[in-house]
Amino acid sequence: MEIVPGIDTLLDGMQIPSSRNEGTMAGTAEQPGQGADVTYVVNRRGKHVHHGRTVAAWTGSTIALVAFILGAIAVVFKMWPLFWVSVGLAAVALIVTVVLQRMGYGAN
């Protein structure tokens, strides 16, 4: 009994890789000793790219997220003083991020 009718004819022309690296693109197979769970991205100049995984980025993003959520709530409920407080909080997020980067908590 076939679970899916006609699946045998569909799969006849497909090649299923038999080894672990057979189905990978050329040059992308994992080398022995490399950890697949940790990837360090390097740009064209050979510098390490953090993609924002720093204390400065997380702190600034969290403050900005709170500011934008408060701003959205303020606009929906027409609470204009709260809206302007959220605009100020967004500016504080930018300042905090820059200060933390200058203190060495950001990407190099």
C-alpha positions in Angstrom: 0.0 0.0 0.0 1.5 3.3 -1.0 1.1 6.3 1.3 1.4 8.8 -1.4 0.2 7.6 -4.8 2.9 7.9 -7.6 5.7 8.7 -5.2 7.9 5.9 -6.6 7.8 7.3 -10.1 8.6 10.8 -8.7 11.6 9.5 -6.7 13.1 7.3 -9.5 15.0 10.2 -11.1 16.3 11.8 -7.9 19.8 11.1 -6.6 20.0 11.0 -2.9 23.5 11.6 -1.5 25.0 8.5 0.2 27.8 10.2 2.1 27.7 13.3 4.4 29.6 15.6 2.0 28.4 14.3 -1.3 25.5 16.7 -1.5 27.4 19.9 -0.6 28.6 22.6 -2.9 32.3 22.6 -3.9 34.4 24.1 -1.2 31.7 24.2 1.4 32.3 20.9 3.1 33.2 21.1 6.7 36.9 20.5 7.3 38.0 18.2 10.2 38.5 20.2 13.4 36.1 23.0 12.5 33.2 23.5 14.8 29.8 23.7 12.9 28.1 25.2 16.0 30.3 28.4 16.1 30.7 30.5 13.0 32.8 33.7 12.8 31.9 35.9 9.9 34.8 37.7 8.3 34.3 40.5 5.8 36.5 41.1 2.7 39.2 42.9 4.6 39.6 40.1 7.0 38.0 41.8 10.0 35.7 40.0 12.3 32.0 41.1 11.9 29.9 41.1 15.1 26.5 41.7 13.6 25.6 43.7 16.7 26.4 41.1 19.3 27.9 43.6 21.7 26.8 45.2 25.0 26.5 48.6 23.3 24.2 47.2 20.6 22.0 45.2 22.9 21.6 48.1 25.4 20.8 50.6 22.7 18.4 48.3 20.9 16.6 47.4 24.1 16.1 51.1 25.1 15.0 51.9 21.5 12.5 49.0 21.5 11.0 50.3 24.7 10.8 53.8 23.3 9.1 52.7 20.1 6.6 50.5 22.0 5.7 53.4 24.3 5.5 55.7 21.3 3.1 53.4 19.5 0.9 53.1 22.6 1.0 56.9 23.0 -0.2 57.4 19.4 -3.0 54.9 19.6 -4.4 56.3 22.9 -3.5 59.9 21.9 -1.3 60.5 24.9 1.0 63.2 23.4 3.1 63.8 26.5 4.0 60.1 26.6 4.8 60.3 22.8 7.3 63.0 23.3 8.8 61.2 26.3 9.3 58.2 24.0 10.9 60.4 21.3 13.4 61.6 24.0 14.0 58.0 25.1 14.8 57.0 21.5 17.4 59.8 21.5 18.8 58.5 24.8 19.1 55.1 23.2 21.3 56.6 20.5 23.4 58.5 23.0 23.8 55.4 25.3 24.9 53.3 22.3 27.5 55.8 21.2 28.9 56.3 24.7 29.1 52.5 25.3 30.9 52.1 22.0 33.4 54.7 22.9 33.9 53.0 26.3 34.9 49.8 24.5 31.7 47.8 24.8 31.0 48.0 21.0 32.5 46.4 18.0 36.1 47.4 17.1 
